[in-house]
Amino acid sequence: MTYYVVCTECGYKLLKAGDGSNIEIFCPKCKAKLLISVNDDKVLIQKQVADKT
């Protein structure tokens, strides 16, 4: 099964992902860096804080 993943910050539709996917992506609309994981029919989206170095 595949799932559509949207940005948690702005709602922009990012991609389709299937079970077992681990993806790191920048949202082209709001520039948020997201880590997306799809396992056992659960979609986990984590926002990654940018380093200031």
N, CA, C and O atoms as CSV, one atom per row, in Angstrom:
chain,resi,resn,atom,element,x,y,z
A,1,MET,N,N,0.841,-1.165,0.000
A,1,MET,CA,C,0.000,0.000,0.000
A,1,MET,C,C,0.895,1.240,0.000
A,1,MET,O,O,1.943,1.242,0.646
A,2,THR,N,N,0.501,2.278,-0.705
A,2,THR,CA,C,1.251,3.529,-0.730
A,2,THR,C,C,0.443,4.641,-0.068
A,2,THR,O,O,-0.788,4.616,-0.052
A,3,TYR,N,N,1.157,5.601,0.471
A,3,TYR,CA,C,0.551,6.709,1.193
A,3,TYR,C,C,1.058,8.028,0.611
A,3,TYR,O,O,2.225,8.137,0.235
A,4,TYR,N,N,0.188,9.017,0.540
A,4,TYR,CA,C,0.619,10.362,0.200
A,4,TYR,C,C,1.091,11.027,1.487
A,4,TYR,O,O,0.451,10.905,2.531
A,5,VAL,N,N,2.209,11.726,1.403
A,5,VAL,CA,C,2.767,12.401,2.567
A,5,VAL,C,C,2.720,13.903,2.309
A,5,VAL,O,O,3.143,14.380,1.256
A,6,VAL,N,N,2.194,14.645,3.294
A,6,VAL,CA,C,2.126,16.100,3.180
A,6,VAL,C,C,3.014,16.727,4.243
A,6,VAL,O,O,3.256,16.135,5.294
A,7,CYS,N,N,3.494,17.928,3.960
A,7,CYS,CA,C,4.323,18.678,4.900
A,7,CYS,C,C,3.477,19.054,6.115
A,7,CYS,O,O,2.359,19.549,5.977
A,8,THR,N,N,4.022,18.814,7.297
A,8,THR,CA,C,3.295,19.134,8.527
A,8,THR,C,C,3.283,20.624,8.813
A,8,THR,O,O,2.488,21.086,9.632
A,9,GLU,N,N,4.152,21.387,8.155
A,9,GLU,CA,C,4.227,22.827,8.378
A,9,GLU,C,C,3.248,23.600,7.494
A,9,GLU,O,O,2.541,24.483,7.978
A,10,CYS,N,N,3.204,23.268,6.188
A,10,CYS,CA,C,2.407,24.077,5.260
A,10,CYS,C,C,1.325,23.283,4.514
A,10,CYS,O,O,0.493,23.886,3.836
A,11,GLY,N,N,1.315,21.967,4.618
A,11,GLY,CA,C,0.290,21.159,3.976
A,11,GLY,C,C,0.576,20.792,2.526
A,11,GLY,O,O,-0.284,20.207,1.868
A,12,TYR,N,N,1.749,21.115,2.014
A,12,TYR,CA,C,2.125,20.808,0.628
A,12,TYR,C,C,2.272,19.302,0.446
A,12,TYR,O,O,2.914,18.637,1.258
A,13,LYS,N,N,1.675,18.761,-0.625
A,13,LYS,CA,C,1.783,17.328,-0.904
A,13,LYS,C,C,3.194,17.043,-1.429
A,13,LYS,O,O,3.587,17.561,-2.474
A,14,LEU,N,N,3.950,16.221,-0.703
A,14,LEU,CA,C,5.354,15.988,-1.008
A,14,LEU,C,C,5.597,14.786,-1.919
A,14,LEU,O,O,6.279,14.905,-2.937
A,15,LEU,N,N,5.041,13.630,-1.557
A,15,LEU,CA,C,5.398,12.411,-2.268
A,15,LEU,C,C,4.458,11.270,-1.915
A,15,LEU,O,O,3.600,11.393,-1.041
A,16,LYS,N,N,4.642,10.151,-2.619
A,16,LYS,CA,C,3.986,8.888,-2.285
A,16,LYS,C,C,5.059,7.961,-1.748
A,16,LYS,O,O,6.162,7.895,-2.289
A,17,ALA,N,N,4.731,7.242,-0.675
A,17,ALA,CA,C,5.707,6.339,-0.073
A,17,ALA,C,C,5.026,5.031,0.294
A,17,ALA,O,O,3.850,5.004,0.658
A,18,GLY,N,N,5.785,3.948,0.194
A,18,GLY,CA,C,5.277,2.628,0.535
A,18,GLY,C,C,5.891,2.114,1.820
A,18,GLY,O,O,6.781,2.747,2.389
A,19,ASP,N,N,5.414,0.961,2.280
A,19,ASP,CA,C,5.898,0.346,3.511
A,19,ASP,C,C,7.399,0.077,3.418
A,19,ASP,O,O,7.888,-0.419,2.403
A,20,GLY,N,N,8.117,0.406,4.477
A,20,GLY,CA,C,9.563,0.207,4.512
A,20,GLY,C,C,10.360,1.403,4.034
A,20,GLY,O,O,11.587,1.333,3.962
A,21,SER,N,N,9.691,2.505,3.704
A,21,SER,CA,C,10.376,3.695,3.198
A,21,SER,C,C,10.944,4.519,4.346
A,21,SER,O,O,10.304,4.684,5.384
A,22,ASN,N,N,12.156,5.036,4.145
A,22,ASN,CA,C,12.794,6.003,5.040
A,22,ASN,C,C,13.328,7.114,4.153
A,22,ASN,O,O,14.219,6.885,3.335
A,23,ILE,N,N,12.782,8.330,4.313
A,23,ILE,CA,C,13.065,9.418,3.380
A,23,ILE,C,C,13.428,10.680,4.152
A,23,ILE,O,O,12.814,10.985,5.175
A,24,GLU,N,N,14.423,11.411,3.664
A,24,GLU,CA,C,14.773,12.731,4.170
A,24,GLU,C,C,14.516,13.702,3.021
A,24,GLU,O,O,15.048,13.519,1.925
A,25,ILE,N,N,13.704,14.737,3.262
A,25,ILE,CA,C,13.296,15.628,2.175
A,25,ILE,C,C,13.152,17.059,2.679
A,25,ILE,O,O,12.797,17.290,3.835
A,26,PHE,N,N,13.433,18.021,1.791
A,26,PHE,CA,C,13.160,19.425,2.044
A,26,PHE,C,C,11.856,19.774,1.341
A,26,PHE,O,O,11.681,19.449,0.167
A,27,CYS,N,N,10.939,20.433,2.047
A,27,CYS,CA,C,9.692,20.891,1.429
A,27,CYS,C,C,10.035,22.041,0.490
A,27,CYS,O,O,10.659,23.012,0.918
A,28,PRO,N,N,9.641,21.956,-0.786
A,28,PRO,CA,C,9.967,23.029,-1.718
A,28,PRO,C,C,9.187,24.318,-1.459
A,28,PRO,O,O,9.572,25.386,-1.934
A,29,LYS,N,N,8.099,24.217,-0.711
A,29,LYS,CA,C,7.274,25.402,-0.454
A,29,LYS,C,C,7.760,26.195,0.765
A,29,LYS,O,O,7.956,27.407,0.672
A,30,CYS,N,N,7.957,25.520,1.913
A,30,CYS,CA,C,8.317,26.229,3.146
A,30,CYS,C,C,9.745,25.959,3.601
A,30,CYS,O,O,10.189,26.536,4.594
A,31,LYS,N,N,10.472,25.097,2.899
A,31,LYS,CA,C,11.880,24.782,3.167
A,31,LYS,C,C,12.115,24.021,4.471
A,31,LYS,O,O,13.237,24.015,4.977
A,32,ALA,N,N,11.090,23.385,5.021
A,32,ALA,CA,C,11.261,22.574,6.226
A,32,ALA,C,C,11.963,21.265,5.851
A,32,ALA,O,O,11.695,20.690,4.795
A,33,LYS,N,N,12.861,20.802,6.721
A,33,LYS,CA,C,13.539,19.524,6.500
A,33,LYS,C,C,12.782,18.464,7.289
A,33,LYS,O,O,12.627,18.578,8.505
A,34,LEU,N,N,12.311,17.429,6.590
A,34,LEU,CA,C,11.481,16.400,7.204
A,34,LEU,C,C,12.107,15.024,7.056
A,34,LEU,O,O,12.716,14.712,6.032
A,35,LEU,N,N,11.951,14.204,8.094
A,35,LEU,CA,C,12.330,12.808,8.042
A,35,LEU,C,C,11.038,12.001,8.052
A,35,LEU,O,O,10.221,12.143,8.962
A,36,ILE,N,N,10.852,11.158,7.044
A,36,ILE,CA,C,9.607,10.403,6.876
A,36,ILE,C,C,9.924,8.920,6.931
A,36,ILE,O,O,10.845,8.452,6.262
A,37,SER,N,N,9.165,8.181,7.725
A,37,SER,CA,C,9.354,6.749,7.862
A,37,SER,C,C,7.992,6.063,7.761
A,37,SER,O,O,7.039,6.462,8.430
A,38,VAL,N,N,7.905,5.029,6.920
A,38,VAL,CA,C,6.667,4.256,6.767
A,38,VAL,C,C,6.975,2.815,7.139
A,38,VAL,O,O,7.758,2.146,6.464
A,39,ASN,N,N,6.350,2.332,8.229
A,39,ASN,CA,C,6.554,0.968,8.698
A,39,ASN,C,C,5.251,0.428,9.268
A,39,ASN,O,O,4.570,1.110,10.033
A,40,ASP,N,N,4.915,-0.780,8.897
A,40,ASP,CA,C,3.723,-1.459,9.434
A,40,ASP,C,C,2.465,-0.595,9.323
A,40,ASP,O,O,1.705,-0.480,10.284
A,41,ASP,N,N,2.245,0.009,8.158
A,41,ASP,CA,C,1.077,0.850,7.883
A,41,ASP,C,C,0.980,2.073,8.784
A,41,ASP,O,O,-0.114,2.595,9.001
A,42,LYS,N,N,2.122,2.541,9.316
A,42,LYS,CA,C,2.175,3.761,10.126
A,42,LYS,C,C,3.134,4.726,9.451
A,42,LYS,O,O,4.237,4.347,9.059
A,43,VAL,N,N,2.706,5.976,9.317
A,43,VAL,CA,C,3.541,7.021,8.721
A,43,VAL,C,C,3.996,7.952,9.836
A,43,VAL,O,O,3.175,8.544,10.536
A,44,LEU,N,N,5.319,8.079,9.997
A,44,LEU,CA,C,5.900,8.951,11.010
A,44,LEU,C,C,6.631,10.084,10.305
A,44,LEU,O,O,7.507,9.843,9.474
A,45,ILE,N,N,6.267,11.332,10.639
A,45,ILE,CA,C,6.898,12.504,10.041
A,45,ILE,C,C,7.530,13.315,11.169
A,45,ILE,O,O,6.854,13.716,12.116
A,46,GLN,N,N,8.841,13.552,11.052
A,46,GLN,CA,C,9.558,14.323,12.056
A,46,GLN,C,C,10.198,15.534,11.392
A,46,GLN,O,O,10.823,15.418,10.338
A,47,LYS,N,N,10.037,16.695,12.018
A,47,LYS,CA,C,10.695,17.897,11.507
A,47,LYS,C,C,12.095,17.919,12.108
A,47,LYS,O,O,12.272,17.704,13.307
A,48,GLN,N,N,13.088,18.181,11.260
A,48,GLN,CA,C,14.467,18.229,11.720
A,48,GLN,C,C,14.883,19.687,11.839
A,48,GLN,O,O,14.667,20.476,10.919
A,49,VAL,N,N,15.474,20.044,12.962
A,49,VAL,CA,C,15.918,21.409,13.208
A,49,VAL,C,C,17.241,21.614,12.485
A,49,VAL,O,O,18.136,20.773,12.566
A,50,ALA,N,N,17.361,22.726,11.783
A,50,ALA,CA,C,18.581,23.027,11.030
A,50,ALA,C,C,19.714,23.392,11.971
A,50,ALA,O,O,19.508,24.091,12.963
A,51,ASP,N,N,20.912,22.915,11.656
A,51,ASP,CA,C,22.104,23.271,12.424
A,51,ASP,C,C,22.495,24.707,12.091
A,51,ASP,O,O,22.348,25.146,10.950
A,52,LYS,N,N,22.988,25.432,13.077
A,52,LYS,CA,C,23.384,26.824,12.864
A,52,LYS,C,C,24.899,26.970,12.850
A,52,LYS,O,O,25.426,27.999,13.271
A,53,THR,N,N,25.599,25.956,12.373
A,53,THR,CA,C,27.062,26.022,12.305
A,53,THR,C,C,27.513,26.352,10.916
A,53,THR,O,O,28.714,26.451,10.664
